[in-house]
Amino acid sequence: MKKLIILLCAVFFTQYDLSAQAEFELNPSQSMSITGKGPGQDATKNPYDGQNCFAIVENIGKREFSIRTQQNGKIIEIIPLKNGETKKVKLLVGYELYLDTNSKGKANAKVTFEKMTE
């Protein structure tokens, strides 16, 4: 029985390390670089930096905001995200991920990264 508990704990902690998750508060009219700019400029560390991956962005607040992906200053996609919604965004190598809000109140987001299986 003790071995089973130890095995389950080991599996849990291994899985925990395979995903990165961060929560953010966005002030009114704020754009936040989430990942892709480089060390010290990103809001969170993408554990799959240099690889194609997914960013799962969840709106955990009451205000709508948008997800923006771009590469070398060129906007690739803008995705509106209403409160309570979750979107899975493909991040190819070299893509930058931003969260933008134009609302009068604060918005809250949770971002999780997932490895892209080929």
Secondary structure as the mmCIF struct_conf table of DSSP 4:
data_model
#
loop_
_struct_conf.conf_type_id
_struct_conf.id
_struct_conf.beg_label_comp_id
_struct_conf.beg_label_asym_id
_struct_conf.beg_label_seq_id
_struct_conf.end_label_comp_id
_struct_conf.end_label_asym_id
_struct_conf.end_label_seq_id
HELX_RH_AL_P HELX_RH_AL_P1 LYS A 2 ASP A 17
TURN_TY1_P TURN_TY1_P1 LEU A 18 LEU A 18
STRN STRN1 ALA A 20 LEU A 26
TURN_TY1_P TURN_TY1_P2 PRO A 28 SER A 29
STRN STRN2 SER A 31 THR A 35
BEND BEND1 GLY A 36 LYS A 37
TURN_TY1_P TURN_TY1_P3 PRO A 39 GLN A 41
BEND BEND2 ASP A 42 THR A 44
TURN_TY1_P TURN_TY1_P4 PRO A 47 GLY A 50
BEND BEND3 GLN A 51 GLN A 51
STRN STRN3 CYS A 53 ASN A 59
BEND BEND4 GLY A 61 ARG A 63
STRN STRN4 PHE A 65 GLN A 71
TURN_TY1_P TURN_TY1_P5 ASN A 72 GLY A 73
STRN STRN5 LYS A 74 LEU A 81
TURN_TY1_P TURN_TY1_P6 ASN A 83 GLY A 84
STRN STRN6 THR A 86 LEU A 91
TURN_TY1_P TURN_TY1_P7 VAL A 93 GLY A 94
STRN STRN7 GLU A 96 ASP A 100
BEND BEND5 SER A 103 GLY A 105
STRN STRN8 ALA A 107 LYS A 115
HELX_LH_PP_P HELX_LH_PP_P1 MET A 116 THR A 117
#
